[in-house]
Amino acid sequence: MYFADHAPPHVHIEYQGHEALIAIEDGAVVQGQLPKRALALVRQWCLDHRQELEQNWVNAQALKPLSRIAGADND
């Protein structure tokens, strides 16, 4: 997620040379592509962390610090 980024609210995903922008609201691919398995994991992660992601988006638009959210591998 980048500060003051363009709508719709999304996350930037990089996976094994693939890049995609994934909408926070519904997990739709806004731009780019990911392998099927990676996309399924990212969509589930977005669903599991939707409230945290939405709050981080609000903070990013206001140029405020973001909260750390555990990754899909729980790091």
C-alpha positions in Angstrom: 0.0 0.0 0.0 1.3 3.4 -0.9 0.6 6.8 0.7 -1.9 9.0 -1.2 -2.4 6.3 -3.9 -5.2 6.3 -6.5 -8.6 4.8 -6.0 -10.1 2.2 -5.7 -8.6 1.1 -2.3 -6.1 -1.6 -3.1 -2.9 -3.4 -2.2 0.1 -4.0 -4.4 1.2 -7.6 -4.6 4.4 -9.0 -6.0 4.9 -12.8 -6.4 7.6 -14.6 -8.3 8.0 -11.9 -11.0 4.2 -11.2 -11.2 2.7 -8.0 -10.0 -0.9 -7.0 -9.4 -3.1 -4.4 -7.7 -5.9 -6.1 -5.7 -9.0 -4.3 -4.6 -9.5 -4.4 -0.8 -13.3 -4.5 -1.1 -13.7 -7.6 -3.1 -10.3 -9.0 -4.1 -10.8 -8.1 -7.7 -7.6 -7.7 -9.8 -7.5 -3.9 -10.6 -4.3 -4.2 -12.7 -1.8 -6.9 -13.5 -2.0 -10.6 -12.9 -1.1 -13.4 -10.5 -1.0 -17.2 -10.8 -4.3 -18.7 -9.7 -3.1 -20.2 -6.4 -1.4 -16.9 -5.4 -4.5 -14.9 -6.3 -6.7 -17.2 -4.2 -4.4 -16.8 -1.2 -4.3 -13.0 -1.6 -8.1 -12.8 -1.9 -8.6 -14.8 1.2 -6.0 -12.7 3.0 -7.8 -9.5 2.0 -11.1 -11.0 3.2 -9.5 -12.0 6.5 -7.9 -8.6 7.1 -10.4 -6.3 5.3 -11.0 -4.0 8.3 -7.3 -3.6 8.9 -6.7 -2.9 5.3 -9.5 -0.4 5.0 -8.1 1.5 8.1 -4.6 1.4 6.6 -6.0 2.8 3.4 -7.7 5.7 5.3 -4.4 6.3 7.1 -2.4 6.2 3.9 -4.6 8.8 2.2 -4.2 11.1 5.3 -0.4 10.5 5.2 -0.5 8.8 8.6 1.5 5.8 9.7 0.2 2.4 8.7 -0.3 -0.6 11.0 1.5 -3.8 10.4 -0.7 -6.6 9.2 0.5 -10.2 9.3 1.1 -11.6 5.8 -0.5 -14.7 4.4 2.3 -16.7 5.8 1.6 -15.1 9.2 5.0 -13.3 9.3 
